Amino acid sequence: MKITRDDAFRILGVQEESSPDEVRSSYKRLALKWHPDKHGGTQSKEEATHKFQEVSAAYKKLTTNAADMDDETDDSDFMNI
């Protein structure tokens, strides 16, 4: 699931200026809300699964180093060691 940083902030319901603790807190709250095994709402398990995956992807996007997430990273420099 490819999402942008802007999407990630929107999905988690936090501002770009939010602290790491605020991002983590929002993620935990939403992950508990949408976890398919714990979801007791009226939505289907499939919808809960989709939302949970979306929340997880958003959190990963905001907590992983930018270099790790860069699809255009050129590893050819490692060949010259």
C-alpha positions as CSV (number, residue, x, y, z in Angstrom):
1,M,0.0,0.0,0.0
2,K,1.7,3.2,-1.2
3,I,0.8,6.4,0.6
4,T,2.3,9.8,0.8
5,R,3.4,11.5,4.0
6,D,0.4,13.9,3.7
7,D,-1.9,10.9,3.4
8,A,-0.2,9.3,6.5
9,F,-0.8,12.4,8.6
10,R,-4.5,12.6,7.4
11,I,-5.1,8.9,8.1
12,L,-3.7,9.1,11.6
13,G,-5.5,12.4,12.3
14,V,-2.4,14.3,13.4
15,Q,-0.7,17.5,12.2
16,E,2.7,17.5,10.5
17,E,4.0,19.3,13.6
18,S,2.9,16.5,15.9
19,S,5.4,15.0,18.3
20,P,6.4,11.3,17.9
21,D,4.4,10.6,21.1
22,E,1.3,12.1,19.5
23,V,1.8,10.1,16.3
24,R,2.3,6.9,18.4
25,S,-0.7,7.6,20.6
26,S,-3.0,8.2,17.6
27,Y,-1.7,5.0,15.9
28,K,-2.4,2.9,19.0
29,R,-5.9,4.3,19.4
30,L,-6.8,3.7,15.7
31,A,-5.1,0.3,15.6
32,L,-7.2,-0.9,18.6
33,K,-10.3,0.6,17.0
34,W,-9.8,-1.1,13.7
35,H,-8.0,-4.4,14.6
36,P,-10.1,-7.1,12.8
37,D,-10.0,-9.5,15.8
38,K,-11.2,-6.8,18.2
39,H,-13.5,-4.8,16.0
40,G,-17.0,-4.9,17.4
41,G,-18.5,-2.2,15.2
42,T,-21.2,-2.6,12.6
43,Q,-18.6,-2.5,9.7
44,S,-17.6,-5.8,8.2
45,K,-14.4,-7.6,9.1
46,E,-13.1,-6.8,5.6
47,E,-13.5,-3.1,6.1
48,A,-11.9,-3.3,9.5
49,T,-9.0,-5.2,8.0
50,H,-8.6,-2.6,5.3
51,K,-8.7,0.3,7.8
52,F,-6.2,-1.5,10.1
53,Q,-3.8,-2.0,7.2
54,E,-4.1,1.7,6.2
55,V,-3.4,2.9,9.7
56,S,-0.4,0.5,10.0
57,A,1.0,1.7,6.6
58,A,0.5,5.4,7.7
59,Y,2.4,4.8,10.9
60,K,5.2,2.9,9.1
61,K,5.5,5.8,6.6
62,L,5.9,8.3,9.4
63,T,8.3,6.3,11.6
64,T,10.6,4.8,9.0
65,N,13.7,6.7,7.9
66,A,13.2,8.6,4.7
67,A,16.2,6.8,3.1
68,D,14.6,3.4,3.8
69,M,11.4,4.5,2.2
70,D,13.0,6.1,-0.9
71,D,12.2,3.9,-3.9
72,E,14.9,5.6,-6.0
73,T,17.8,4.9,-3.6
74,D,20.8,3.8,-5.7
75,D,22.7,1.1,-4.0
76,S,25.4,1.0,-6.7
77,D,27.8,2.9,-4.4
78,F,28.0,-0.1,-2.2
79,M,29.6,-2.1,-5.0
80,N,32.7,0.2,-4.8
81,I,33.7,-0.7,-1.3
